[in-house]
């Protein structure tokens, strides 16, 4: 009986160790200073590794960054687990990880570089934490099955092309903190049917909602004082635009919408 219990305990320890172990041997690191380091890549072999758990510490140094290009074009990875120590995710760090289904963005993240997740074609869900000070452009461009997005309540700017070509995005809740939607933010989001603009929104960039072919109607709040050229461009199903202002403002480009649908001015939501 004791032998069986010992064997069971040994197997349990092995199992638990496997569950919590990181992938230090499968990753490449670079020293930043005496106390911190970054992940610069992964070891390429024939094992076709599908999961990476990034350690919080490596060789006594805190792992604070995923360097630009670190996992770019990884054809096998499906899941990435990032530690809470991560502060920076570099430019195109995970670009074209076409099988990537799951990744967490830690709460302490301050910077996410341009195109960090471009063309991650298997990514369905993402949650961005509060406190990101520097969020790059085209972050999720080409994430064609992304449909579940949670944005932080302190986010002020939707950067250029952030959700461009996210063809499965049907609806997104914009936090009230959003003040600017930059150029091409939702361009070519073919399935986008509904979006509610926050009451603090002041500016909509050029082509921000171009070729959103499922968008049927929108309400533009009184707070919006700038709409750039063709912000709403060739939206086949957009038949009505409700504007809370009484007339087109000086800051709205002459060609802010094309082709021009029915525009209802002085709109008051019931």
Secondary structure, 3 states (H helix, E strand, C coil): CHHHHHHHHHHHHHHHHHHHCCCHHHEEEEECCCCEEEEEEECCCCCCCCEEECCCEECCEEEEEECCCCCCCCCCCCEEECCCCCCEECCCCCCCCCCCCEECCCCCCCEECCCCCCCCCCCCEEECCCCCCEECCCCCCCCCCCCEEECCCCCCEECCCCCCCCCCCCEEECCCCCCEECCCCCCCCCCCCEEECCCCCCEECCCCCCCCCCCCEEEECCCCCEECCCCEECCCCCCEEEECCCCCCCCECCCCEECCCEEECCCCCC
